[in-house]
Amino acid sequence: MPSAQGLRGPAALNRNTVSVGPSEPLPRSLRARQRVEWTHDRTQGEDALMRIVRALGATWAPGVLFLGVFLLFPGPALSQDAGLEEALARAPVQAGLQYIDGHRAETADFLRIIGGIISPSGQEHERAQVVAERMRSIGLQDVRVTSSPNAIGTIPGESDRVLVFVSTLDDLATVAENQRAAGSPPRVEGNRVVGPGTNTSLTSAALVAAAEAYIDSGLRPRLTLVFAAVAQEETGLVGMKDLYREYRDRAEGFVDVLGDGHSISFGALGIHWWRVIAIGPGGHTLSGGLPNVNQAIGRAVDRILSLPDAARTDNSRTRINISVLESGRVFNHKPESGWFSLDIRSMEAETIAAIEAQVRQILEDVSSETQIELAMEPFQLTPGGQIPGAEGSLLVQSAAAISRHLGYEPSLSNSGSSNMNVAVGRGTLAIGLGGSRGGQRGQPEEWADIDGMIRTAKQVFLLSVLVGT
């Protein structure tokens, strides 16, 4: 697994992008629970193994010992599968799962309602209020809508340490356009909720359904469970940044609910988007050809895309892309300004920083050569990083065990790109649950899959049981 070797220690946590190192270990309680469970199982297994060895004698002892090593040191996946089976044997847990199934139609109708609320990124207030009202009605406590606006509710635990589940409130601008053009709200058709706005909103409907099932089951959590539908995911992860600031000092982990757990991300791909602005003298073609902002733009673009990192295709996911170039409008005018986009991404935080330093030097050189002013303007900086030990953590392995229980083997990734990046990039364990939510997102024919929504609710419910209870 590729691992970034970046900043270390508390100072690193103040950076927008950070590779998390050994000085930021997993939360103590997540490691401690794994250690206690493993020690208990190992002690019992050792006693049983030695009884078998003594009974069979020296001839069979080596083979038994070899088998014993395999059995006594199972991988995290095996131990968490066993932990899930133990949880599933409890009546309250089965009651919670049955509650989710029994309220399938109600959850689909809630999705229909919130999916029909026009909520482009930055304009989620009405949807946030409706989600918050639903949170209050099911019994979540301390329900509020923040300025972001995030809709947040909690189930208090024995500890003030928290496990935070996150869904997305906002939609793409194209979804809002399709909602206005549709002229009618979403509708339930068989196993689908059909209509613009339903695909992403499936995550919030599933989140609330899981919280409702947990409350109805009568379970009492060890950690305080936080359920948050966050705003402005599409425009800078604004809601998640606010949520993280509120809970970072108490968080055992964050779970970004994007789907039912067909995929599970535990590391974050850093993505930095810049606008490179060019400013120079304008005028008519006859007034003279130079200086010309387009010369500077062309020269800078060529040199940036000639950097060695622009050709990389390795597992670090390091990439450089320039996709938008914009300046003049008419043939006989020399433009006063222009700009081009710059997309830099990598799982290695220091690589992003190094590329940005090289780009700044290129812009300085080109500006000196052409007498055109060039400047980098941040558009969206998505933090990234890696947390050593995350893949084997209780949170990741529990999610994987739940996915297997639900009927599929999850794919694991250390290069997520979503709300989870905010937490991972600042040193806090977080995962992203992926999976298909339906189809035609951003199109007039958009729809959400009710079966997928129910699986997502079960994944969140069972995670709250395995990790939070």
C-alpha positions in Angstrom: 0.0 0.0 0.0 1.6 3.3 -1.0 2.2 5.6 2.0 2.9 9.3 2.0 5.9 10.4 4.0 5.0 14.0 4.8 4.7 16.2 7.8 4.7 14.7 11.3 3.4 15.8 14.7 0.9 18.5 15.8 2.2 21.1 13.4 1.2 18.9 10.5 -2.4 19.0 11.6 -2.6 22.7 10.9 -1.8 22.3 7.2 -4.5 22.1 4.6 -3.0 18.9 3.2 -1.1 16.4 5.4 0.3 12.9 5.3 -0.3 11.4 8.7 2.6 9.6 10.3 3.4 7.4 13.3 3.0 10.3 15.7 -0.7 10.3 15.0 -1.8 6.7 15.8 -5.3 5.4 15.7 -7.6 6.4 18.6 -6.6 4.4 21.7 -10.1 2.9 22.3 -10.2 1.4 18.8 -6.8 -0.2 19.3 -7.5 -1.3 22.9 -10.8 -3.1 22.0 -9.1 -5.0 19.3 -6.2 -6.0 21.7 -8.5 -7.1 24.5 -10.7 -9.2 22.2 -7.7 -10.8 20.5 -6.0 -11.6 23.8 -9.1 -13.3 25.2 -9.4 -15.5 22.1 -5.7 -16.3 22.0 -5.7 -17.5 25.6 -8.6 -19.8 25.1 -7.1 -21.1 21.8 -3.6 -21.7 23.3 -5.1 -23.9 26.0 -7.1 -25.9 23.5 -4.2 -26.2 21.1 -1.8 -27.6 23.7 -4.3 -30.1 24.8 -4.5 -31.4 21.2 -0.7 -31.5 20.9 -0.3 -33.5 24.1 -3.0 -35.9 23.0 -1.6 -36.6 19.5 2.1 -36.8 20.5 5.2 -35.6 18.7 4.4 -37.2 15.3 1.4 -34.9 14.6 2.5 -32.0 16.8 4.3 -29.9 14.0 1.2 -30.0 11.8 -1.1 -29.1 14.6 1.1 -26.3 15.6 1.2 -25.0 12.1 -2.6 -25.1 12.0 -2.7 -23.5 15.4 -0.6 -20.5 14.2 -3.2 -19.9 11.5 -6.1 -20.2 13.8 -4.6 -18.2 16.7 -3.5 -15.3 14.6 -6.5 -14.7 12.3 -6.6 -11.6 10.2 -8.6 -8.6 11.3 -11.3 -9.6 8.8 -11.8 -13.0 10.4 -12.0 -11.5 13.9 -14.5 -8.9 12.9 -16.6 -11.4 11.1 -16.8 -13.3 14.3 -17.6 -10.1 16.2 -20.4 -9.4 13.8 -21.9 -12.8 14.2 -21.9 -12.4 18.0 -23.7 -9.0 17.6 -26.2 -10.5 15.2 -27.1 -13.1 17.8 -28.4 -10.3 20.1 -32.2 -9.7 20.0 -31.9 -5.8 20.0 -29.7 -6.0 16.9 -32.0 -8.2 15.0 -34.9 -5.9 16.1 -33.0 -3.0 14.6 -32.5 -4.7 11.3 -36.1 -5.8 11.2 -37.2 -2.2 11.9 -35.2 -1.0 8.9 -36.9 -3.6 6.7 -40.4 -2.9 8.2 -40.1 0.8 7.5 -38.9 0.5 4.0 -41.9 2.4 2.5 -41.6 5.2 5.1 -37.9 5.7 4.3 -38.6 5.7 0.6 -41.3 8.3 1.1 -38.9 10.5 3.2 -36.4 10.2 0.3 -39.1 11.3 -2.1 -39.8 14.4 0.1 -36.2 15.6 0.6 -35.2 14.7 -3.0 -37.8 17.1 -4.3 -36.3 20.0 -2.4 -34.1 22.1 -4.7 -30.8 22.2 -3.0 -27.8 23.2 -5.1 -24.6 23.5 -3.2 -24.8 26.6 -1.0 -28.6 26.6 -1.0 -29.5 23.6 1.2 -31.3 25.4 4.0 -34.8 24.1 3.3 -33.6 20.5 2.9 -31.5 20.8 6.1 -34.6 22.0 8.1 -36.7 19.1 6.8 -34.0 16.6 7.7 -33.6 18.1 11.1 -37.3 18.0 11.7 -37.2 14.3 10.9 -34.3 13.8 13.3 -36.4 15.3 16.1 -39.4 13.2 15.3 -37.5 9.9 15.6 -36.0 10.8 18.9 -32.5 12.1 18.2 -31.2 14.6 20.7 -29.6 18.0 20.5 -30.9 18.4 17.0 -29.9 21.6 15.3 -29.2 23.2 11.9 -25.9 25.1 11.8 -24.9 28.0 9.7 -23.3 25.8 7.1 -26.2 24.6 7.0 -25.6 21.1 8.6 -28.5 19.1 10.1 -27.1 17.3 13.2 -28.6 15.0 15.8 -27.1 12.7 18.4 -27.7 9.6 20.5 -25.8 10.2 23.8 -23.5 7.5 24.9 -21.7 6.5 28.1 -18.7 8.5 26.8 -18.5 12.0 25.4 -16.2 10.5 22.7 -18.0 10.4 19.4 -18.5 8.3 16.3 -19.7 10.6 13.5 -21.8 9.4 10.5 -22.0 11.9 7.6 -24.3 12.2 4.6 -24.5 14.8 1.9 -27.2 17.4 1.6 -26.3 19.3 -1.5 -26.8 18.6 -5.2 -25.0 19.5 -8.4 -26.3 22.7 -10.1 -27.5 20.5 -13.0 -29.7 18.6 -10.6 -31.4 21.8 -9.5 -32.0 22.7 -13.2 -33.6 19.4 -13.8 -35.7 19.7 -10.7 -37.1 23.0 -11.9 -37.7 21.7 -15.3 -39.5 18.5 -14.1 -42.4 20.4 -12.8 -43.4 17.6 -10.4 -41.8 16.0 -7.3 -40.1 12.6 -7.3 -42.3 9.5 -7.1 -41.9 6.0 -5.9 -42.0 3.4 -8.7 -41.5 -0.2 -7.6 -37.9 -0.5 -6.2 -37.0 3.1 -7.2 -37.6 6.6 -6.2 -37.6 8.4 -9.5 -36.8 12.1 -10.1 -34.0 14.6 -10.0 -32.5 15.1 -6.5 -33.1 11.5 -5.3 -29.7 10.0 -5.9 -27.5 11.9 -3.4 -30.4 12.4 -1.0 -30.5 8.6 -0.6 -27.6 8.9 1.8 -29.5 11.2 4.2 -32.6 9.1 4.1 -30.5 6.0 4.9 -28.7 7.8 7.7 -31.9 8.8 9.4 -33.4 5.4 9.0 -30.3 3.8 10.7 -30.6 6.2 13.6 -34.3 5.5 14.0 -33.7 1.8 14.1 -30.9 2.2 16.7 -33.2 4.2 19.0 -36.1 1.8 18.5 -34.0 -1.2 19.3 -33.3 0.0 22.8 -29.5 -0.3 22.4 -27.4 2.0 24.5 -24.2 3.2 22.9 -20.8 3.3 24.5 -19.7 6.2 22.3 -22.0 9.1 21.5 -23.3 8.6 18.0 -23.5 11.7 15.8 -25.7 11.8 12.7 -24.9 14.7 10.4 -26.2 15.7 7.0 -23.7 18.2 5.7 -23.8 21.0 3.2 -21.6 22.2 0.4 -19.8 19.0 -0.4 -19.7 20.0 -4.0 -18.2 23.5 -3.3 -15.3 23.0 -1.0 -16.4 20.5 1.6 -17.6 23.5 3.7 -20.1 21.6 5.9 -17.7 18.9 6.6 -15.0 21.3 7.6 -17.4 22.9 10.1 -18.5 19.5 11.4 -14.8 18.5 11.8 -14.0 21.6 13.8 -16.8 20.9 16.1 -16.0 17.2 16.8 -12.3 16.7 16.0 -11.2 16.7 19.7 -13.7 14.0 20.6 -13.9 11.9 17.5 -13.0 8.2 17.4 -13.8 8.3 13.7 -15.9 9.7 10.9 -17.9 7.6 8.5 -18.8 9.3 5.2 -21.9 7.5 3.9 -21.9 7.5 0.1 -23.4 4.1 -0.4 -23.8 0.6 1.0 -20.2 -0.4 1.5 -19.5 -2.1 -1.8 -16.3 0.0 -1.6 -14.6 1.2 1.5 -12.0 4.0 1.5 -9.6 4.6 4.4 -7.0 7.0 2.9 -7.5 10.2 1.1 -6.4 11.5 -2.3 -5.3 15.1 -2.1 -6.8 17.2 -4.9 -5.8 20.9 -5.4 -7.6 23.0 -8.0 -6.2 26.3 -9.0 -7.1 29.1 -11.4 -3.9 30.7 -12.9 -4.8 34.3 -13.8 -3.0 36.2 -16.5 -3.2 40.0 -16.7 -1.6 42.3 -19.3 -2.3 45.3 -21.6 -5.2 44.9 -24.0 -6.0 46.7 -27.3 -6.8 46.3 -31.0 -4.8 44.0 -33.1 -3.3 47.0 -34.9 -1.9 48.4 -31.6 0.8 45.8 -31.5 1.0 42.1 -30.7 3.1 42.0 -27.5 2.9 41.7 -24.6 -0.1 39.3 -25.0 -1.6 37.3 -22.2 -2.1 34.3 -24.5 1.6 34.0 -25.1 2.1 33.8 -21.4 -0.7 31.4 -20.9 0.5 29.1 -23.7 4.1 29.2 -22.5 3.1 28.4 -18.9 0.8 25.6 -19.9 3.4 24.0 -22.0 6.1 24.1 -19.3 3.7 22.8 -16.6 2.6 19.9 -18.7 6.3 19.1 -19.5 7.0 18.6 -15.8 8.0 14.9 -15.0 5.0 14.5 -12.7 2.6 15.3 -15.5 3.5 12.0 -17.1 3.2 9.8 -14.0 0.8 6.9 -14.0 2.0 5.1 -10.9 0.0 4.0 -7.8 0.6 7.3 -6.0 -2.2 8.6 -8.2 0.0 11.7 -8.8 -1.5 13.6 -11.8 -1.3 17.1 -13.3 -4.1 18.3 -15.6 -5.0 21.5 -17.4 -8.4 21.4 -18.9 -9.8 25.0 -19.2 -8.2 27.9 -21.0 -10.1 31.1 -21.4 -9.2 34.6 -22.6 -10.4 36.7 -25.6 -13.8 36.9 -27.3 -13.2 38.6 -30.7 -10.7 38.1 -33.5 -9.3 41.6 -33.6 -8.8 42.3 -29.9 -5.9 41.6 -27.7 -7.4 40.5 -24.3 -6.5 42.2 -21.0 -6.9 39.0 -19.0 -7.2 35.3 -19.2 -6.9 32.2 -17.0 -6.4 28.5 -17.1 -7.3 25.7 -14.7 -4.7 23.6 -12.9 -5.6 20.2 -11.3 -2.9 18.7 -9.1 -3.6 15.5 -7.2 -1.6 12.8 -5.3 -1.7 10.6 -2.3 1.6 12.1 -1.3 1.2 15.5 0.3 4.8 16.5 -0.2 4.5 15.7 -3.9 1.6 18.2 -4.2 3.6 20.8 -2.4 6.6 20.2 -4.6 4.6 20.5 -7.8 3.0 23.7 -6.6 6.5 25.1 -5.9 7.6 24.2 -9.4 4.5 25.8 -10.9 5.1 29.0 -9.0 8.7 29.1 -10.4 7.4 28.5 -13.9 4.9 31.4 -13.6 7.6 33.7 -12.2 9.9 32.8 -15.1 7.2 33.2 -17.8 6.0 36.5 -16.2 9.6 37.9 -16.4 10.0 36.8 -20.0 6.7 38.1 -21.3 5.9 41.0 -19.0 2.5 39.4 -18.2 1.4 39.1 -14.6 0.6 35.5 -13.6 -0.8 34.4 -10.3 -2.3 31.2 -8.7 -5.7 31.6 -7.2 -7.0 28.7 -5.1 -10.3 27.3 -6.4 -10.8 24.2 -4.2 -8.2 22.5 -2.1 -9.2 19.1 -0.9 -6.9 17.7 1.8 -5.4 14.2 1.5 -3.3 11.8 3.6 -2.7 8.4 4.9 -3.1 7.1 8.5 -0.8 4.1 9.3 -2.8 1.2 10.5 -6.1 2.4 9.1 -6.8 -0.6 7.0 -6.6 -2.9 9.9 -8.6 -0.7 12.3 -11.8 -1.7 14.0 -13.7 0.8 11.9 -12.5 -0.5 8.5 -12.7 -4.2 9.3 -16.1 -3.9 10.9 -17.4 -2.1 7.7 -15.9 -4.9 5.6 -17.4 -7.6 7.7 -20.8 -5.9 7.4 -20.5 -5.7 3.7 -19.8 -9.5 3.5 -22.8 -10.1 5.7 -24.9 -8.0 3.3 -23.8 -10.2 0.4 -20.8 -8.7 -1.2 -17.0 -8.5 -0.8 -16.0 -4.9 -0.6 -13.1 -3.3 -2.4 -10.7 -1.4 -0.2 -9.0 1.8 -1.2 -6.5 4.3 0.3 -7.4 7.0 -2.2 -10.8 8.3 -1.3 -12.1 11.7 -2.4 -15.1 13.0 -0.5 -16.1 14.5 2.8 -13.8 12.0 4.6 -10.7 13.8 3.2 -11.2 16.6 5.7 -10.8 14.3 8.7 -8.0 12.1 7.2 -6.1 15.1 6.0 -6.0 16.4 9.5 -5.0 13.1 11.2 -8.4 11.6 12.3 -9.5 8.2 11.2 -12.3 8.3 8.7 -13.7 6.0 6.1 -15.9 6.4 3.0 -18.6 3.9 2.3 -19.2 3.7 -1.5 -21.6 1.8 -3.7 -24.2 2.4 -6.4 -27.1 4.6 -5.2 -29.1 4.3 -8.4 -28.6 5.8 -11.8 -28.7 8.8 -14.2 -27.4 11.3 -11.6 -27.5 14.8 -13.0 -29.9 13.7 -15.7 -33.7 14.3 -15.9 -34.2 10.6 -15.5 -32.3 10.4 -12.2 -33.4 7.7 -9.8 -32.5 6.1 -6.5 -32.4 2.4 -5.6 -34.5 1.5 -2.6 -32.8 -1.8 -2.0 -29.4 0.1 -2.0 -30.9 2.6 0.5 -31.9 -0.2 2.8 -28.5 -1.8 2.6 -26.9 1.5 3.3 -29.1 2.0 6.4 -28.2 -1.5 7.6 -24.5 -0.8 7.1 -24.7 2.4 9.2 -26.8 0.7 11.9 -24.5 -2.3 12.2 -21.4 -0.1 12.3 -22.9 1.9 15.1 -23.4 -1.4 16.9 -19.9 -2.9 16.3 -17.9 0.3 16.8 -20.1 2.5 18.9 -21.8 0.1 21.3 
